């Protein structure tokens, strides 16, 4: 319920940008009063996905539901013309029939959407405007939107509008990891870096993605980052705040040993991705995806 929902008094329905993300509750000290931020174990095919739900608040049940492949989607806008607009993580702005959820119109915005559209009138003409850009608290799962590849835009629509969207780079899930085979990785240091990388709230995964697999926004994939490939450069960024002006926080409390542990973990993930690309196998699990429903 983080993105905006909307209500249509004509249909009596609330249009909710629903996301299904199970979490675990455990009796353990720490951040979030014992709620594990790792994925819960479930066989539900909708787990980790999102939907647009037309909810009847009187009957307390959904009137209709449209499922989306990705979980983190945009807020909704309801209009007097019985339309519901929603943008989705795959870059589409869609207008639905408010009564039954039929798709009436779609537009490819060229980048993932999390903001809600707005409607306004100027000189007797109705407009729909939307900020297009991909990030947010769950903007980290890989979606193919590349860091700085697709520009953020303000898009405005009206009936009869004929403007064309400039050419935009398509989404691309290709990763080009950097590795030096002569670097020897200590498994204990990699494991320590894993725990530090995924530490609740201050963890690197909040922006750079679980297991260092980034969506490309709001931060680059560290497996292919030249900065993360250089120990001294990584120290300069983390401990000294070399990229503060570009929005990268400073962690002056990090010791050299902790930065080296993070370096080892990132290098291990880059190496695992290279191996996966060569053999088609999956990299080994990390702290993020080892957490179970018990919080272990």
C-alpha positions in Angstrom: 0.0 0.0 0.0 3.0 2.4 -0.4 2.0 3.7 -3.8 -1.2 5.9 -4.1 -4.5 4.2 -4.3 -7.6 5.9 -5.6 -11.4 5.8 -5.2 -14.2 6.2 -7.7 -17.5 7.2 -6.1 -19.4 6.1 -9.3 -18.3 2.5 -9.1 -17.8 2.5 -5.3 -14.5 0.8 -5.7 -11.0 1.5 -4.4 -8.2 0.8 -6.9 -5.2 -0.5 -5.1 -1.6 -1.1 -6.4 -1.2 -4.4 -4.6 2.0 -6.2 -4.0 2.4 -9.7 -2.5 5.6 -10.0 -0.5 5.6 -12.3 2.4 7.9 -11.8 5.3 8.9 -13.7 8.4 8.2 -12.9 12.0 10.7 -14.2 14.6 11.5 -13.7 18.2 14.9 -12.1 17.9 16.5 -8.8 18.7 17.4 -6.3 16.0 15.9 -3.9 13.5 12.2 -4.0 12.7 11.3 -5.7 16.0 12.2 -9.1 14.8 10.8 -9.0 11.3 13.0 -10.7 8.8 13.5 -8.9 5.5 14.3 -12.1 3.7 11.8 -13.9 1.5 9.4 -16.2 3.2 9.0 -19.8 1.9 5.8 -20.2 0.0 4.5 -22.1 -3.0 2.1 -19.3 -3.9 2.6 -18.5 -7.7 1.7 -14.9 -7.0 4.4 -14.4 -4.3 6.8 -11.6 -5.3 4.3 -10.2 -7.9 2.0 -7.2 -8.0 -1.5 -6.5 -9.1 -4.1 -3.9 -9.6 -7.1 -4.7 -7.4 -10.5 -3.1 -7.7 -11.7 -3.5 -4.0 -15.3 -3.2 -2.8 -15.0 -1.6 0.6 -18.6 -2.5 1.5 -18.5 -6.2 0.6 -14.8 -6.4 1.7 -13.8 -8.3 -1.5 -12.2 -7.7 -4.8 -14.4 -6.9 -7.8 -11.6 -7.7 -10.3 -7.9 -8.2 -10.3 -5.2 -7.7 -12.9 -1.9 -9.4 -12.1 1.5 -8.0 -13.0 4.8 -9.9 -13.5 6.7 -7.5 -11.3 5.8 -6.5 -7.7 6.8 -2.8 -7.5 4.4 -0.9 -9.7 2.9 2.6 -9.8 0.0 4.3 -8.0 -3.4 4.6 -9.5 -5.6 7.4 -10.8 -9.4 7.2 -11.2 -11.3 9.5 -13.4 -15.0 10.5 -13.8 -15.0 8.9 -17.2 -14.7 5.5 -15.4 -11.0 5.0 -16.3 -8.3 3.7 -14.0 -4.7 4.5 -15.0 -1.6 2.7 -13.6 2.0 2.5 -14.7 4.0 -0.7 -14.1 7.5 -1.8 -13.5 7.9 -2.9 -17.1 7.3 0.6 -18.4 3.7 0.5 -19.5 1.1 3.1 -18.7 -2.3 1.4 -19.0 -5.9 2.7 -18.9 -8.4 0.2 -17.6 -12.2 0.1 -17.6 -13.1 0.9 -14.0 -16.0 -1.5 -14.0 -14.4 -4.7 -15.2 -10.6 -4.1 -15.6 -10.6 -4.4 -19.4 -7.5 -2.8 -21.0 -8.6 0.2 -23.1 -5.3 1.9 -23.9 -1.6 1.3 -23.3 1.6 3.4 -23.8 5.2 2.2 -23.6 7.0 4.9 -21.5 10.4 3.3 -22.0 11.3 3.0 -18.3 9.7 1.5 -15.2 7.0 3.5 -13.4 6.3 3.8 -9.7 4.6 7.3 -9.5 0.9 7.8 -9.8 -0.6 9.7 -12.8 -2.4 13.0 -12.1 -5.2 14.6 -14.0 -5.9 18.3 -14.5 -7.6 20.7 -16.8 -6.1 23.8 -18.5 -8.1 26.0 -20.8 -10.8 23.4 -21.1 -8.5 20.5 -22.0 -8.0 17.6 -19.7 -4.4 16.3 -19.3 -2.9 13.2 -17.7 0.7 13.7 -16.5 3.1 11.1 -15.1 6.7 11.1 -13.8 8.5 8.1 -15.3 11.5 6.7 -13.5 12.5 3.5 -11.8 13.8 3.2 -8.2 12.2 3.3 -4.8 12.4 1.0 -1.8 12.0 -2.1 -3.9 13.5 -0.8 -7.1 16.4 -3.2 -6.7 15.3 -6.5 -8.1 16.8 -6.9 -11.6 14.4 -5.5 -14.2 16.8 -4.6 -17.0 16.6 -0.8 -16.5 20.2 0.2 -16.6 21.8 2.9 -14.5 21.7 6.2 -16.4 20.7 4.4 -19.6 17.0 5.5 -19.7 16.2 9.1 -18.9 13.7 10.1 -16.3 10.8 12.0 -17.9 7.6 13.9 -17.2 5.1 12.7 -19.8 1.8 14.5 -20.5 -1.1 13.1 -22.5 -4.3 14.6 -24.0 -6.9 13.4 -26.5 -5.5 14.0 -30.0 -1.9 14.5 -28.8 0.6 13.7 -31.5 4.0 14.2 -29.8 6.5 11.3 -30.2 8.6 9.8 -27.4 12.3 10.2 -28.2 14.1 6.9 -28.8 15.0 5.2 -25.6 17.4 2.4 -24.8 15.5 -0.8 -24.3 15.8 -2.6 -21.0 18.8 -4.8 -20.8 19.5 -7.5 -18.2 23.0 -8.2 -19.5 25.8 -7.9 -16.9 29.5 -7.5 -17.6 31.2 -8.5 -14.4 34.8 -7.5 -13.8 37.2 -10.1 -12.4 40.9 -10.8 -11.9 41.5 -14.5 -11.7 44.6 -13.9 -9.6 42.6 -12.4 -6.8 42.4 -15.1 -4.0 39.2 -14.9 -2.1 39.0 -16.1 1.6 35.6 -17.8 2.1 35.4 -16.4 5.7 36.0 -12.8 4.4 33.4 -13.3 1.7 30.8 -14.6 4.2 31.5 -11.6 6.5 31.1 -9.2 3.5 27.8 -11.0 2.7 26.4 -10.3 6.2 27.6 -6.7 6.1 26.2 -6.1 2.5 22.8 -7.4 3.6 22.6 -5.8 7.1 19.1 -4.5 7.7 18.5 -0.8 6.8 22.2 0.1 6.4 22.9 -2.7 4.0 24.2 -2.1 0.5 21.4 -4.2 -0.9 18.9 -1.5 -0.3 20.2 0.3 -3.4 22.6 -2.1 -5.1 20.4 -5.1 -5.0 20.4 -8.4 -3.1 23.6 -10.4 -3.8 24.9 -7.3 -5.5 22.5 -8.0 -8.4 21.2 -4.5 -9.1 18.2 -3.4 -11.2 20.4 -0.6 -12.5 18.4 2.0 -10.5 18.8 3.7 -8.2 22.4 2.6 -8.2 24.8 0.7 -10.5 25.5 -3.1 -10.5 28.6 -3.4 -8.4 29.7 -6.6 -10.1 30.6 -4.5 -13.2 31.6 -1.3 -11.4 35.2 -0.2 -11.9 35.0 1.5 -8.5 34.1 -1.7 -6.7 36.9 -3.5 -8.6 39.5 -1.2 -7.0 40.1 -1.6 -3.2 41.4 1.9 -2.8 38.6 3.5 -4.8 36.0 1.5 -2.8 37.6 2.8 0.4 37.5 6.3 -0.9 33.8 6.1 -1.7 32.7 4.2 1.5 34.9 5.7 4.2 35.8 9.1 2.8 32.6 9.9 1.0 34.1 10.6 -2.5 30.6 10.3 -4.1 28.5 12.2 -1.6 27.7 14.8 -4.2 26.1 12.1 -6.4 24.0 10.7 -3.6 26.2 7.9 -2.3 26.2 7.9 1.5 29.5 8.0 3.5 30.2 5.2 6.0 33.0 6.7 8.0 32.5 4.1 10.7 33.5 1.4 8.3 37.0 0.0 9.1 39.5 -1.0 6.4 38.8 -4.6 7.3 35.0 -4.2 6.7 35.6 -2.5 3.4 37.9 -5.3 2.4 35.2 -7.8 3.4 32.7 -6.0 1.2 35.2 -6.0 -1.6 35.7 -9.8 -1.3 31.9 -10.3 -1.3 31.4 -8.2 -4.4 34.3 -9.9 -6.2 32.8 -13.3 -5.3 29.5 -12.3 -6.8 31.1 -11.0 -9.9 33.1 -14.3 -10.3 29.9 -16.3 -9.7 28.1 -14.4 -12.4 30.9 -15.0 -14.9 30.7 -18.7 -14.1 26.9 -18.6 -14.5 27.3 -17.0 -17.9 29.8 -19.6 -19.0 28.0 -22.7 -17.7 24.4 -21.6 -17.4 24.3 -22.5 -13.7 23.1 -20.3 -10.9 25.5 -18.6 -8.4 25.4 -19.9 -4.9 23.0 -18.4 -2.4 23.8 -15.4 -0.2 22.7 -14.1 3.1 19.7 -12.5 1.4 18.2 -15.6 -0.1 19.2 -18.0 2.6 16.9 -16.5 5.2 13.9 -18.8 5.8 10.5 -18.4 7.2 11.9 -18.9 10.7 14.3 -16.0 10.2 17.3 -18.3 10.2 
